[in-house]
Amino acid sequence: MTITAPFDNTYARLPDAFFTRQMPAPVRAPELIAYNAPLGALLGFSQADDAERAAVFSGTALPEGAAPLAQLYAGHQFGNYNPQLGDGRALLLGEVVGKDGLRRDIQLKGSGPTPYSRMGDGRAWLGPVLREYIVSEAMHALGIPTTRALAATLTGEEVIRETVLPGAVLTRVAASHLRVGTFQVFAHRGQTDALRQLTDYAIGRHYPDVHGPMGLLLAVCDAQARLIAAWMSVGFIHGVMNTDNCTISGETIDYGPCAFMDEFHSDTVFSSIDQTGRYAYSSQPRIAVWNMAQFATSLLQQMDDPEAAVEEATAIVHAMPEQIETAWLQRFGAKIGLAAPAPEDGQLVQTLLDLMQAQGADFTNTFDALARGDARDQFVDRDAFDAWAADWRDRLASEEAPGAVMQAASPRIIPRNHRIEEMITAAVAGDFAPFERLSSALADPFSTDDTGLMRPPTEAQRVPATFCGT
């Protein structure tokens, strides 16, 4: 039996300059770890047994209608431009139009080498596959735009990194895999015809109501502003906000050394490769604006009179910090019970965050406790919290249902770093029970009762750094 899905591969119908057609490399002994059945049903994948799914989602067999290819893109990596990146260990199987009418990419990650592998083996090991599966699905449950995980499979083969590790493949789902770097590669090469074609394609696929390159810039800036505010509101730190990891759709993509903070500190960094703190928690708004400036620069290359469009593009990008601030206030206002926060409420939020930072309060648990009426115990200096709470309660007096607003905005559980590391260690040893426990609890992050997963790490459990995993 061949697994089927409603493939309609529009990207594969673009000129060959956009990609390289490539078959995935078969694996020795594919074994299904997890299959996201509700997502598969939404996407229209046919029924199949675990062996059939393992074959397809490891790249060993192709589903009917797939047209695999490796996408070309470039990107700024930690501020330095790399003129050619591309899918070095991933293949776009194709696109499906789901039962909800939405078009999505289906991609295999860890499916073998491509012309863009840059001497890499094109494979993934089990740890990063499980991390991305858990964190991307958690982000979806939190209501934050994100790529999603359809399946995870073992390959039955070994991957050599610092040591010998079990190989795995992730099947990733996205509104598309178009990135700022996809535009940069053609702008840098002066291929204006390809750039215009890509712009038209992106508009048609994601923002059909906008007009022209500047309309696209405006729409993407808005989507990215809302995304960054959403990240901040759950204490998420992406870790590698390179332009090749910045999507046109406004989805979170590429969960490498990402992390959720435990105790709040605005300058928290986990990524082992971020030696300067470029992508620290508090720097994410600034970097998003920087990325959009690079996007604007690329879009300008196709204009008949680029200089005339500079002023408009500059105004769009310069407006973005205020967009992020507005979205941030809406998110954090809800976390303290304000359904429609006013600009002056920003100071009330910031005072609480300053208090949390000074006392090392846990980010997630503090806001959860605030929603449930017992946040005082999260602070060492309870008198300081009481002083803030007096002003807060005065502000809440005019709100209709602040408790419900807070509970809808503040999750009880996040994928904490130490739990992810425990899950990976167990899985490498053949025990997937921690993975299944995390998956179950994080599917309902606003009402889970798994108190063990809610607790912050002990000093011995603390994870000081996260790694890319490539």
Buried (B, 14 or more C-beta within 10 A) or exposed (E): EEBBBBBEBEBBEBEEBBBBEBEBBBBEEBBBBBBBEEBBEBBBBBEBEEEBBBBBBBBBBBBEBBBBBBBBBBBBBEEEEBEBBBBBBBBBBBBBBBEEEEBBBBBBBBBBBBBBBEEEBBBBBBBBBBBBBBBBBBBBBBBBBBBBBBBBBBBBBEBEBEEEBBBBBBBBBBBBBBBBBBBBBBBBBEBBEBBBBBBEBBBEBBBEEBEBBBBBBBBBBBBBBBBBBBBBBBBBBBBBBBBBBBBBBBBBBBBBBBBBBBBBBBEBBBBEBBEEEBBBBBBBBBBBBBBBBBBBBBBBBBBEEEEEBBEBBEEBBEBBBEBBBBBBBBBBBBBBBBBEBEEEBBEBBEBBBEBBBBBBBBBBBBBBBBBEEEBEEBBEEBEBBEEBBEEBEEBBEEBEEBBEBBBBBBBBBBBBBBBBBBBBEBBBEEEBEBBEBBBEBBEBBBEBEBEEBBBBBEEEBEBEEBBBBB
